[in-house]
Amino acid sequence: MSELTGQSFYSHKGRVADEADFRARVFETAEHRRDLARLNRIQKQQCCGTPWGWSQIVTVYAEGIVSHVTASHGRFHLSPERNAQVHAFLRSADCFYEDCCWAAVTITFPNLFTGDERRIADKKCETWQPDAWEAIHGVMLVPGEPDVRDRRSFECDHADDWAVISARRSDHHTGMTEVVATRGGKRGSGVDERRYLVSSGEYEVGRFGFVIDETRHQTYDGPSSFMSWVGRTR
């Protein structure tokens, strides 16, 4: 261990807490490489269109299951027959799977992936598609796990409240934070915005955002610390 240097490694998967975690990470990586060697993936250069642009590299995992790498994006494309095997909660109508949706392919065809890839896919599904994860595993997640479900509840509970979308320390009022809020924290053109002053000691974003308490926080129409609000009186 003492003789290892940066040149001994080929990738970086994030910081580790201590030597025990480091050793565990090395073991997981070695296991992943061993599993990869046992899989019969075929990689080739092929020019074909995908929803993410022209494919530069194609990896064939099995008949009807291919992964595309493009200049800006990529992920999996399944044949209609393979796509029909994907759980209904995870199935894509166009047979393409990108971003977190790639986990659906791994979960459906686990024998084509390494143990490390299966663990990552399962966690992604649990985090981003908890309803599907519960249906697949037959297990109910406890409150607080995962965040996406709690965020959904938070957004539902505060759909009609003024939620902060931007904040900065006020240049005009010492000890105060100037915030911009919208109904339900929505963003985009045409969305009604309000400004408030909140005590900096009180302002805490929390897990999903800061909600204005209209019984205590008053709307603010004075000089703004936001460049986009300079000259606006609202």
C-alpha positions as a LaTeX table, in Angstrom:
\begin{tabular}{lrrr}
\hline
Residue & $x$ (\AA) & $y$ (\AA) & $z$ (\AA) \\
\hline
Met1 & 0.00 & 0.00 & 0.00 \\
Ser2 & 2.80 & 2.45 & 0.86 \\
Glu3 & 4.31 & 2.04 & $-2.62$ \\
Leu4 & 1.15 & 3.02 & $-4.51$ \\
Thr5 & 1.14 & 6.36 & $-6.35$ \\
Gly6 & $-1.30$ & 8.20 & $-8.59$ \\
Gln7 & 0.17 & 6.34 & $-11.56$ \\
Ser8 & $-1.06$ & 3.08 & $-10.05$ \\
Phe9 & $-4.68$ & 4.00 & $-10.79$ \\
Tyr10 & $-6.66$ & 4.72 & $-13.93$ \\
Ser11 & $-9.79$ & 6.48 & $-12.64$ \\
His12 & $-11.23$ & 8.50 & $-9.78$ \\
Lys13 & $-14.65$ & 7.72 & $-8.29$ \\
Gly14 & $-14.73$ & 10.30 & $-5.53$ \\
Arg15 & $-13.05$ & 10.81 & $-2.19$ \\
Val16 & $-12.95$ & 8.15 & 0.50 \\
Ala17 & $-13.18$ & 8.67 & 4.24 \\
Asp18 & $-10.22$ & 6.58 & 5.42 \\
Glu19 & $-7.92$ & 3.69 & 4.60 \\
Ala20 & $-10.64$ & 1.11 & 5.22 \\
Asp21 & $-12.91$ & 2.80 & 2.66 \\
Phe22 & $-9.99$ & 3.08 & 0.27 \\
Arg23 & $-9.26$ & $-0.65$ & 0.50 \\
Ala24 & $-12.95$ & $-1.40$ & $-0.03$ \\
Arg25 & $-12.97$ & 0.84 & $-3.11$ \\
Val26 & $-9.90$ & $-0.90$ & $-4.54$ \\
Phe27 & $-11.58$ & $-4.29$ & $-4.01$ \\
Glu28 & $-14.80$ & $-3.10$ & $-5.71$ \\
Thr29 & $-12.81$ & $-1.79$ & $-8.67$ \\
Ala30 & $-10.85$ & $-5.03$ & $-9.01$ \\
Glu31 & $-14.10$ & $-7.01$ & $-8.83$ \\
His32 & $-15.63$ & $-4.76$ & $-11.51$ \\
Arg33 & $-12.66$ & $-5.29$ & $-13.84$ \\
Arg34 & $-12.81$ & $-9.06$ & $-13.27$ \\
Asp35 & $-16.54$ & $-9.11$ & $-14.09$ \\
Leu36 & $-15.97$ & $-7.03$ & $-17.22$ \\
Ala37 & $-13.43$ & $-9.55$ & $-18.49$ \\
Arg38 & $-16.07$ & $-12.28$ & $-18.24$ \\
Leu39 & $-18.70$ & $-10.40$ & $-20.24$ \\
Asn40 & $-18.84$ & $-10.70$ & $-23.99$ \\
Arg41 & $-19.29$ & $-7.05$ & $-24.89$ \\
Ile42 & $-18.36$ & $-6.08$ & $-28.42$ \\
Gln43 & $-17.24$ & $-2.50$ & $-29.08$ \\
Lys44 & $-17.07$ & $-1.01$ & $-32.55$ \\
Gln45 & $-17.13$ & 2.30 & $-34.36$ \\
Gln46 & $-20.39$ & 2.85 & $-36.18$ \\
Cys47 & $-22.02$ & 5.95 & $-37.57$ \\
Cys48 & $-25.77$ & 5.93 & $-36.93$ \\
Gly49 & $-28.34$ & 8.38 & $-35.64$ \\
Thr50 & $-29.61$ & 8.51 & $-32.06$ \\
Pro51 & $-31.76$ & 11.00 & $-30.09$ \\
Trp52 & $-28.47$ & 12.43 & $-28.77$ \\
Gly53 & $-26.76$ & 12.89 & $-32.14$ \\
Trp54 & $-24.57$ & 10.66 & $-34.30$ \\
Ser55 & $-23.18$ & 7.63 & $-32.52$ \\
Gln56 & $-19.39$ & 7.43 & $-32.44$ \\
Ile57 & $-18.88$ & 4.18 & $-30.57$ \\
Val58 & $-21.34$ & 1.32 & $-30.24$ \\
Thr59 & $-21.06$ & $-1.37$ & $-27.57$ \\
Val60 & $-23.11$ & $-4.50$ & $-28.16$ \\
Tyr61 & $-24.09$ & $-6.08$ & $-24.85$ \\
Ala62 & $-26.26$ & $-8.76$ & $-26.45$ \\
Glu63 & $-28.60$ & $-9.10$ & $-29.38$ \\
Gly64 & $-31.01$ & $-6.17$ & $-29.26$ \\
Ile65 & $-29.12$ & $-4.35$ & $-26.48$ \\
Val66 & $-26.58$ & $-1.71$ & $-27.55$ \\
Ser67 & $-25.00$ & 1.33 & $-25.95$ \\
His68 & $-24.21$ & 4.44 & $-27.97$ \\
Val69 & $-21.60$ & 7.09 & $-27.21$ \\
Thr70 & $-22.12$ & 10.46 & $-28.92$ \\
Ala71 & $-20.31$ & 13.78 & $-28.80$ \\
Ser72 & $-22.62$ & 15.12 & $-26.10$ \\
His73 & $-24.62$ & 12.25 & $-24.70$ \\
Gly74 & $-25.43$ & 8.58 & $-24.96$ \\
Arg75 & $-26.84$ & 5.47 & $-23.36$ \\
Phe76 & $-28.85$ & 2.43 & $-24.38$ \\
His77 & $-31.08$ & 1.43 & $-27.27$ \\
Leu78 & $-33.16$ & $-1.74$ & $-27.08$ \\
Ser79 & $-34.94$ & $-3.67$ & $-29.78$ \\
Pro80 & $-38.75$ & $-3.74$ & $-29.45$ \\
Glu81 & $-38.56$ & $-7.35$ & $-28.24$ \\
Arg82 & $-36.03$ & $-6.49$ & $-25.55$ \\
Asn83 & $-37.90$ & $-3.34$ & $-24.61$ \\
Ala84 & $-41.04$ & $-5.36$ & $-23.95$ \\
Gln85 & $-39.15$ & $-7.17$ & $-21.17$ \\
Val86 & $-38.54$ & $-3.94$ & $-19.22$ \\
His87 & $-40.82$ & $-3.41$ & $-16.22$ \\
Ala88 & $-43.81$ & $-1.25$ & $-17.17$ \\
Phe89 & $-42.84$ & 1.40 & $-14.60$ \\
Leu90 & $-39.42$ & 1.79 & $-16.25$ \\
Arg91 & $-40.17$ & 1.09 & $-19.91$ \\
Ser92 & $-39.39$ & 3.77 & $-22.49$ \\
Ala93 & $-41.86$ & 4.17 & $-25.34$ \\
Asp94 & $-39.11$ & 4.84 & $-27.91$ \\
Cys95 & $-36.73$ & 2.08 & $-26.72$ \\
Phe96 & $-34.00$ & 4.62 & $-25.82$ \\
Tyr97 & $-32.69$ & 4.99 & $-22.25$ \\
Glu98 & $-30.56$ & 7.92 & $-21.13$ \\
Asp99 & $-29.42$ & 9.62 & $-17.89$ \\
Cys100 & $-30.78$ & 7.77 & $-14.84$ \\
Cys101 & $-33.07$ & 5.70 & $-17.10$ \\
Trp102 & $-30.13$ & 3.52 & $-18.15$ \\
Ala103 & $-30.61$ & 1.74 & $-14.81$ \\
Ala104 & $-33.76$ & 0.14 & $-16.26$ \\
Val105 & $-31.65$ & $-1.82$ & $-18.73$ \\
Thr106 & $-29.27$ & $-3.04$ & $-16.02$ \\
Ile107 & $-32.12$ & $-4.07$ & $-13.73$ \\
Thr108 & $-33.90$ & $-5.94$ & $-16.55$ \\
Phe109 & $-30.81$ & $-7.76$ & $-17.84$ \\
Pro110 & $-28.53$ & $-8.10$ & $-14.77$ \\
Asn111 & $-26.47$ & $-10.95$ & $-16.24$ \\
Leu112 & $-25.05$ & $-8.53$ & $-18.82$ \\
Phe113 & $-23.57$ & $-6.19$ & $-16.20$ \\
Thr114 & $-20.94$ & $-6.24$ & $-13.48$ \\
Gly115 & $-21.79$ & $-6.39$ & $-9.80$ \\
Asp116 & $-20.68$ & $-2.76$ & $-9.41$ \\
Glu117 & $-22.91$ & $-1.64$ & $-12.28$ \\
Arg118 & $-25.88$ & $-3.52$ & $-10.79$ \\
Arg119 & $-25.39$ & $-1.85$ & $-7.40$ \\
Ile120 & $-25.21$ & 1.62 & $-8.98$ \\
Ala121 & $-28.28$ & 0.96 & $-11.13$ \\
Asp122 & $-30.32$ & $-0.29$ & $-8.17$ \\
Lys123 & $-29.41$ & 2.80 & $-6.14$ \\
Lys124 & $-30.29$ & 5.13 & $-9.01$ \\
Cys125 & $-33.66$ & 3.46 & $-9.44$ \\
Glu126 & $-34.34$ & 3.68 & $-5.70$ \\
Thr127 & $-33.40$ & 7.36 & $-5.65$ \\
Trp128 & $-35.05$ & 8.62 & $-8.84$ \\
Gln129 & $-37.87$ & 6.15 & $-9.46$ \\
Pro130 & $-38.92$ & 4.95 & $-6.01$ \\
Asp131 & $-42.38$ & 3.75 & $-7.12$ \\
Ala132 & $-40.79$ & 1.44 & $-9.68$ \\
Trp133 & $-38.15$ & 0.27 & $-7.20$ \\
Glu134 & $-40.82$ & $-0.69$ & $-4.68$ \\
Ala135 & $-42.85$ & $-2.56$ & $-7.31$ \\
Ile136 & $-39.79$ & $-4.49$ & $-8.50$ \\
His137 & $-38.47$ & $-5.40$ & $-5.04$ \\
Gly138 & $-41.79$ & $-5.69$ & $-3.22$ \\
Val139 & $-40.43$ & $-3.46$ & $-0.45$ \\
Met140 & $-41.81$ & $-0.18$ & 0.87 \\
Leu141 & $-39.27$ & 2.60 & 1.38 \\
Val142 & $-39.35$ & 4.41 & 4.70 \\
Pro143 & $-39.99$ & 8.21 & 4.85 \\
Gly144 & $-36.85$ & 10.15 & 4.02 \\
Glu145 & $-35.60$ & 7.49 & 1.62 \\
Pro146 & $-35.32$ & 8.50 & $-1.13$ \\
Asp147 & $-35.13$ & 12.30 & $-1.40$ \\
Val148 & $-37.09$ & 12.45 & $-4.66$ \\
Arg149 & $-40.27$ & 11.26 & $-2.93$ \\
Asp150 & $-39.84$ & 13.71 & $-0.07$ \\
Arg151 & $-39.20$ & 16.48 & $-2.61$ \\
Arg152 & $-42.42$ & 15.52 & $-4.37$ \\
Ser153 & $-44.30$ & 15.82 & $-1.06$ \\
Phe154 & $-42.59$ & 19.14 & $-0.28$ \\
Glu155 & $-43.53$ & 20.59 & $-3.67$ \\
Cys156 & $-47.12$ & 19.37 & $-3.28$ \\
Asp157 & $-47.44$ & 20.78 & 0.25 \\
His158 & $-46.07$ & 24.18 & $-0.81$ \\
Ala159 & $-47.50$ & 24.48 & $-4.32$ \\
Asp160 & $-49.40$ & 27.65 & $-3.36$ \\
Asp161 & $-46.71$ & 29.13 & $-1.09$ \\
Trp162 & $-43.99$ & 31.58 & $-2.01$ \\
Ala163 & $-40.74$ & 29.60 & $-2.20$ \\
Val164 & $-37.31$ & 31.15 & $-2.69$ \\
Ile165 & $-35.60$ & 30.61 & $-6.04$ \\
Ser166 & $-32.70$ & 33.03 & $-5.53$ \\
Ala167 & $-31.03$ & 34.78 & $-2.58$ \\
Arg168 & $-28.09$ & 36.99 & $-1.68$ \\
Arg169 & $-26.91$ & 39.08 & 1.26 \\
Ser170 & $-28.43$ & 42.53 & 1.08 \\
Asp171 & $-26.07$ & 45.39 & 0.23 \\
His172 & $-28.64$ & 47.83 & 1.58 \\
His173 & $-29.81$ & 46.23 & 4.83 \\
Thr174 & $-27.22$ & 44.90 & 7.27 \\
Gly175 & $-27.92$ & 41.43 & 8.58 \\
Met176 & $-30.62$ & 40.74 & 6.02 \\
Thr177 & $-30.83$ & 38.47 & 2.99 \\
Glu178 & $-32.76$ & 39.60 & $-0.05$ \\
Val179 & $-34.65$ & 36.77 & $-1.72$ \\
Val180 & $-36.73$ & 36.31 & $-4.85$ \\
Ala181 & $-39.68$ & 33.95 & $-4.49$ \\
Thr182 & $-42.34$ & 32.47 & $-6.76$ \\
Arg183 & $-45.46$ & 30.39 & $-6.16$ \\
Gly184 & $-44.32$ & 26.83 & $-5.56$ \\
Gly185 & $-40.74$ & 27.80 & $-6.43$ \\
Lys186 & $-41.53$ & 27.69 & $-10.15$ \\
Arg187 & $-39.08$ & 29.18 & $-12.64$ \\
Gly188 & $-39.37$ & 30.47 & $-16.18$ \\
Ser189 & $-40.65$ & 33.39 & $-18.20$ \\
Gly190 & $-44.01$ & 34.79 & $-17.19$ \\
Val191 & $-43.79$ & 33.49 & $-13.62$ \\
Asp192 & $-44.81$ & 36.09 & $-11.03$ \\
Glu193 & $-41.92$ & 37.00 & $-8.72$ \\
Arg194 & $-41.78$ & 38.75 & $-5.36$ \\
Arg195 & $-38.91$ & 40.01 & $-3.26$ \\
Tyr196 & $-38.62$ & 39.61 & 0.50 \\
Leu197 & $-36.09$ & 40.51 & 3.17 \\
Val198 & $-35.26$ & 37.66 & 5.56 \\
Ser199 & $-32.93$ & 37.82 & 8.53 \\
Ser200 & $-29.63$ & 36.22 & 7.49 \\
Gly201 & $-29.58$ & 34.35 & 10.78 \\
Glu202 & $-32.94$ & 32.80 & 9.93 \\
Tyr203 & $-32.35$ & 32.09 & 6.27 \\
Glu204 & $-31.55$ & 28.41 & 5.82 \\
Val205 & $-32.20$ & 26.63 & 2.54 \\
Gly206 & $-32.79$ & 23.21 & 4.09 \\
Arg207 & $-33.25$ & 20.04 & 2.05 \\
Phe208 & $-35.58$ & 21.41 & $-0.61$ \\
Gly209 & $-35.76$ & 25.16 & $-0.20$ \\
Phe210 & $-36.90$ & 28.07 & 1.94 \\
Val211 & $-40.62$ & 28.85 & 2.14 \\
Ile212 & $-41.77$ & 32.38 & 2.91 \\
Asp213 & $-43.95$ & 32.81 & 6.00 \\
Glu214 & $-46.31$ & 35.60 & 4.94 \\
Thr215 & $-47.29$ & 36.24 & 8.56 \\
Arg216 & $-43.70$ & 37.30 & 9.33 \\
His217 & $-41.90$ & 38.07 & 6.07 \\
Gln218 & $-42.96$ & 41.24 & 4.33 \\
Thr219 & $-42.61$ & 41.92 & 0.62 \\
Tyr220 & $-39.76$ & 44.27 & $-0.24$ \\
Asp221 & $-39.77$ & 46.95 & $-2.95$ \\
Gly222 & $-36.61$ & 48.86 & $-2.05$ \\
Pro223 & $-33.18$ & 49.02 & $-3.71$ \\
Ser224 & $-32.09$ & 45.59 & $-4.89$ \\
Ser225 & $-28.81$ & 43.67 & $-4.62$ \\
Phe226 & $-29.79$ & 41.62 & $-7.69$ \\
Met227 & $-28.49$ & 43.04 & $-10.95$ \\
Ser228 & $-31.61$ & 41.79 & $-12.76$ \\
Trp229 & $-33.79$ & 43.79 & $-10.36$ \\
Val230 & $-31.88$ & 47.08 & $-10.48$ \\
Gly231 & $-34.26$ & 49.74 & $-11.73$ \\
Arg232 & $-37.33$ & 47.56 & $-11.26$ \\
Thr233 & $-39.91$ & 48.67 & $-8.71$ \\
Arg234 & $-41.91$ & 45.68 & $-7.60$ \\
\hline
\end{tabular}
